[in-house]
Amino acid sequence: MIGTIWNKIKSVIDGSLSKYSDCDDSLSDTLSESDEISVIAKFKFLPGKKTEFIDILKGPDGLEVTRKFEGCNSIECHHDIDDENTLILLQKWSCRSCHEAYLKMREETGLLDVLKPQLAEPLVPIYLNYDETI
């Protein structure tokens, strides 16, 4: 099953990620760093499942794909100190539609289907924009 999913992901990569390019990144050259959005993704895993996901993230079809996706400016993984089954991804994207296009690609290639049964709670991205006036 996982091999089939990775083959789908590879075909998307090999065929170019432009299919998922709903992102209006054309403004990115004129935006300041504070105009980008931040995304927090909290992955609360069932006991023992977090390591499997980390292995996926470290593989060639994991965060390497994410970092190359149009509009992804950065992504960092953080372990929850108080909960060994929780992993937090802190992300910076040029725009929300870029991240949504990315999630669409991950859904269509099957990664989210593999991930769902491993989670103790649903994955709900939190979208943030920086308020430099505070």
C-alpha distance (Angstrom), angle and dihedral (degrees) to the residues before:
residue distance angle dihedral
M1 . . .
I2 3.81 . .
G3 3.82 90.1 .
T4 3.79 89.4 56.2
I5 3.79 91.1 50.2
W6 3.80 92.3 50.1
N7 3.80 89.9 49.4
K8 3.81 88.8 54.3
I9 3.80 90.9 48.8
K10 3.81 91.2 48.6
S11 3.80 91.2 50.2
V12 3.79 89.5 52.9
I13 3.79 91.2 49.1
D14 3.80 93.5 44.4
G15 3.80 90.3 47.0
S16 3.79 90.0 49.5
L17 3.76 126.6 -101.1
S18 3.79 90.1 -111.3
K19 3.82 89.4 102.2
Y20 3.78 86.6 73.8
S21 3.75 95.5 43.7
D22 3.81 98.2 120.1
C23 3.76 84.5 131.5
D24 3.77 117.1 115.9
D25 3.77 94.0 -143.5
S26 3.81 92.4 150.6
L27 3.78 89.8 101.2
S28 3.80 93.7 53.2
D29 3.80 92.9 96.7
T30 3.80 90.8 57.4
L31 3.80 97.2 41.4
S32 3.75 121.1 94.5
E33 3.79 120.0 -132.2
S34 3.80 89.6 -99.7
D35 3.83 90.7 59.4
E36 3.79 93.9 65.4
I37 3.78 119.0 93.7
S38 3.76 128.6 -118.6
V39 3.79 122.4 -140.5
I40 3.77 126.3 -161.9
A41 3.79 116.8 -160.5
K42 3.80 115.1 -172.2
F43 3.79 114.4 -162.8
K44 3.82 111.3 -165.4
F45 3.82 105.0 -172.7
L46 3.75 132.9 -162.2
P47 3.81 110.2 -108.0
G48 3.80 111.6 -69.9
K49 3.82 96.2 9.5
K50 3.81 100.0 95.3
T51 3.82 93.7 76.9
E52 3.81 91.4 56.0
F53 3.79 90.4 55.0
I54 3.80 92.6 46.8
D55 3.80 88.3 54.4
I56 3.81 88.7 54.7
L57 3.81 91.4 48.1
K58 3.82 91.2 51.6
G59 3.82 92.8 48.8
P60 3.80 126.3 90.6
D61 3.80 91.6 -97.3
G62 3.80 94.3 48.7
L63 3.78 127.8 70.4
E64 3.79 91.3 -17.1
V65 3.82 86.8 69.9
T66 3.80 91.9 44.3
R67 3.79 93.6 51.5
K68 3.82 91.3 51.2
F69 3.80 93.8 48.0
E70 3.80 114.8 112.2
G71 3.79 110.9 -93.7
C72 3.81 97.7 16.3
N73 3.79 106.8 128.6
S74 3.81 97.7 171.5
I75 3.79 144.0 -19.2
E76 3.80 128.1 -165.4
C77 3.81 129.9 -174.2
H78 3.80 119.8 -140.5
H79 3.80 129.5 -176.2
D80 3.79 117.0 -138.5
I81 3.81 104.8 -118.0
D82 3.81 91.6 -152.6
D83 3.82 98.1 44.4
E84 3.80 120.8 42.4
N85 3.82 90.9 -164.2
T86 3.81 95.1 59.3
L87 3.79 127.8 87.5
I88 3.81 122.5 -177.7
L89 3.80 123.2 -157.3
L90 3.81 114.2 -158.4
Q91 3.77 110.2 -161.8
K92 3.80 139.7 -178.8
W93 3.81 118.4 -154.8
S94 3.79 132.8 178.8
C95 3.80 89.8 -125.9
R96 3.80 141.9 -10.7
S97 3.80 92.9 -107.5
C98 3.82 88.8 58.1
H99 3.79 90.5 57.3
E100 3.79 92.0 43.9
A101 3.83 89.9 51.9
Y102 3.79 88.2 50.6
L103 3.81 91.8 52.1
K104 3.80 89.5 48.7
M105 3.80 89.9 54.7
R106 3.81 91.9 48.7
E107 3.80 90.1 49.3
E108 3.81 93.9 48.7
T109 3.80 92.6 48.1
G110 3.82 90.6 52.2
L111 3.78 101.4 -114.2
L112 3.80 93.7 120.9
D113 3.82 90.3 50.9
V114 3.81 89.4 55.1
L115 3.79 91.1 46.1
K116 3.84 100.6 48.2
P117 3.83 98.2 71.2
Q118 3.81 89.9 49.2
L119 3.81 93.6 57.1
A120 3.80 125.9 91.5
E121 3.81 90.3 -157.6
P122 3.81 133.3 18.9
L123 3.78 119.8 -85.9
V124 3.80 110.3 -114.5
P125 3.81 115.9 173.8
I126 3.80 116.3 -137.9
Y127 3.82 113.2 -142.6
L128 3.80 117.6 -152.7
N129 3.75 137.5 177.8
Y130 3.77 123.3 -160.2
D131 3.80 119.2 -111.5
E132 3.78 106.1 -153.9
T133 3.82 91.5 -177.7
I134 3.79 93.2 72.7
